[in-house]
Amino acid sequence: MADLHIYCLSDLDETKKREAVGLFVDGFRNIFSFAKDKSELVELFMSSLDDSMIYVYFHEGKVTGILGIGTNKKRVFCFDIQVCKKIFGKFKGTMIYKQLRLIAETPAVKNDCDLYIDCLTTDAGMRGKGVATKLLDFVCQLPEYDECYIEVLSKNTNAKRLYEKLGFKMYKKSFNFFTVIQGFGYPIKMKKRIK
């Protein structure tokens, strides 16, 4: 994997941004079951992702990984009720907007020097080839942060194993009714000292 590059989403042209958002949607499609087709989700997240908080991994000119970071002041997502209503209709769009804001726009960490991994996914054909590791290594070297936090669902054993290998330690398990009934397991919070 000699031809590797990581860019901020804000530095990409519209075509590459759409490709990155498509990869994000593919990676989290099972969570966004409220949308019938991928194009609705791509449209929603094209306008809802803060592209200054997202890093994109390229291999041979193709988007192969995406990682979004959050802080105690800012998260990756910023949803607009009008966009949600336009895509999903007035009632459903309002309900989706309220639920997404509740989940994704509250601060995930407490301190100014804390970094939170809001989202991380890789192209299915590139899994196991170091893409997630490179993205995590990259953001863990950002100079303004001392500690990195990430959350993984208990049934995602490959991701949990990777995070442990990279030095993340579990500090809290919690219960989430919706992830459990959907078969994803319970949330595990992990952290790593990066300075």
Summary of the structure (lengths in Angstrom):
residues: 195
radius of gyration: 16.3
end to end distance: 27.8
largest distance: 48.9
contacts: 595
relative contact order: 0.14
helix: 42%
strand: 26%
